[in-house]
Amino acid sequence: MEKNPEKFKTALVIDDEEIDVYLAKQMLASEKCAKNSITFNNAKLALSYLENIKEKDQFPDLILLDLAMPDFSGEDFLVAYHRIIPPEFSEKTKLVVLTAYKNFHEAKDINVERFPFIAKIMEKPLKVEEL
């Protein structure tokens, strides 16, 4: 029996909540959704990591971004990502905004025309079958 290939080569999970990071990483692995997972509890550090990628094929093909984070929010990340990351690196990346139920309507109000690279806005907890 052949093993199912992963849907994504590399997933980047950005969330300030340790439990959400842990659950996302476990779900991505157990559902064979991503071959590799890289996690950050701080959006600024995640952005710095992405800025330092020199090869296009090393750029994650999935980014899961929490919207509500202290200091540097998910929306702050989106603004900087749009400004800093070259389109040839990000064009094949599926960027998914995740948010808790209480923030879901706020997340739905994000101007997708301003951030056309957002593939989807999802409520937590993550459901890999919806990716």
C-alpha positions, -999 to +999 in steps of 0.1 A: +000+000+000+014+034-010+018+061+016-003+092+008+020+122-001+018+153+019-003+181+006+023+207+015+061+204+017+066+230+045+041+247+068+049+277+088+027+281+119+027+315+136+007+318+168+014+332+203-006+304+220+017+274+227-013+250+228-025+262+194+010+258+179+013+223+194-021+212+181-015+227+146+018+209+143+004+176+155-026+178+132-004+187+101+018+157+109-009+131+118-031+140+088+000+140+065-009+175+055+027+189+057+060+171+054+078+197+076+064+222+101+082+253+114+067+272+143+070+307+157+053+322+188+062+357+175+052+371+142+082+395+140+106+365+143+086+346+117+088+375+093+126+378+099+129+340+092+110+345+059+131+375+049+163+355+053+152+327+029+175+330-001+161+302-023+125+303-037+121+265-032+129+269+005+099+292+011+070+276+029+041+266+008+016+270+037+015+297+063-010+295+092-012+329+108-030+338+140-047+371+138-047+382+174-012+384+188+004+409+212+030+435+201+030+425+164-004+413+153-014+390+124-025+421+106+009+438+112+025+407+098+003+408+067+013+445+060+050+437+064+048+404+045+031+423+015+058+450+016+089+428+022+085+394+007+091+392-031+061+380-050+082+353-068+088+338-033+052+340-020+032+334-052+028+296-045+023+300-008-012+294+007-016+319+035-044+311+059-055+334+087-066+316+118-086+332+146-106+323+177-143+325+175-146+358+193-123+374+167-139+357+137-160+386+125-130+410+129-110+386+108-137+385+081-134+423+080-098+421+068-097+438+035-088+410+011-083+435-017-055+449+004-041+414+011-050+395-020-025+367-011-047+355+018-061+322+006-086+317+034-098+329+068-106+301+093-119+298+128-098+279+154-093+251+160-076+242+128-093+217+106-068+204+081-094+190+059-105+226+052-070+236+039 
